[in-house]
Structure formats: structure tokens, C-alpha cells
């Protein structure tokens, strides 16, 4: 499990468009917004995408000024950890 908390700064006049674009990124969930174009999101690994890829997509989203990683939590996936150990 890989979870990243990210504070996204968008241009204030682009908040709605940025929020809509973030909703289309796999693994991204919008939790709230604040004055000045700030959006609070989490990004999780999915079966097909890494959280890092989601963060890269956020940075490339039109209207985004910056995205700062403010929290990171990682736990090994116990279902796949055994499979990796058996292969070694």
C-alpha cells in the first residue's frame, strides 16, 4: 500500500477545471479545497498505476502551479511480498 498526501496549488480561476482533471487521474481522490486555489488530494497505487505516476500527471495538469508531497505512507503488500520472496 502506497499513499501520498499532496497539496496542489492551482491558479485561482482554474480550480474547477483542475479539480475535474484530478478526478480523472487513476488513484487520485480530492478531499477538499481552500482559498487561493489550494486543493487537498491523496494518491494511491492502483493495480495499473503507481502513485508517482499520478503525481507526475498532477504536475502536468493545465492550471496547476505546484504540487507538494506533504505526507507519505508505505506498507508492503503482504499478498505480493511472499511471491517476491519465493522467486528469489
N, C-alpha and C positions, 0 to 999 in steps of 0.2 A: 504494500500500500504506500503510495506516494501522494502527499497532499501539500499543495503550496498555497499560501495566502498572499494575495497580490493587491496592492493599492494602485489603481490605474488612474492617471491624470489625463483627462481629455480636454479639448477646447470646450469651454462652457456652452457654446452654441451648437456643439456636436454631440452632447450627452446622449440624446435619444438614439441617434444613429450608431454611436459606439456601443451602447447597451444592446441594441438589436444585433450588431455584428458579433459581439461577445457571446450572445446566446447561441449563435450558430457554430461556435468552436467546440469541438468534442472535448468533454471533460471539464468545461468551464461552467461555473454557476455564479450568477450575480446575486449578492446578498444585500446590497444597499448602495445608496449614493449620498453624497454630501455636497454642500455648496462649493462652487468653484470648479465643478467638473470632475470631482473625485468619485470613483466607483470602487466598491469593495467586492472582490471576487475570490473564489477558490478554484484551483485547477487540480484535477486528479488524473492519474494514469488511467487509461481505458484499455480494453483488450486490443485496440488497434493503434493507440496514440500514447506517447509519453507526455507527461506534464510539461516537460521542457519544450516540446513542440508547440503546445498551447501557448506558452509564454512567448515564444518567437512569433506566433501568429498575432498575439495581442500587440506586440511592438510594431508590427507591420500594418495594423489596422488604421485606415484613414481617420484622422481626428484625434488619435492618441498622441499625447505629448510625451508621456513617460509611463513606465510600469515598474514598480519596485516590489521585489520579493520581500515580504515582511514576516513571513512565517514559513517554516518547512518542517514536515513530519514524515518520517520514513519508517516502515516496518517491513521486514522480509515477508513475502507471501509464502506461507507455510505449505501451500499446495505445490508450488513450483520449487521451493528450496530443496525438498527431498529429491526431486527429479534431477536437479543440477548436481547434487552430491553423488547420486548413483552413476551419473555419466562420467564423473571424474575418476 
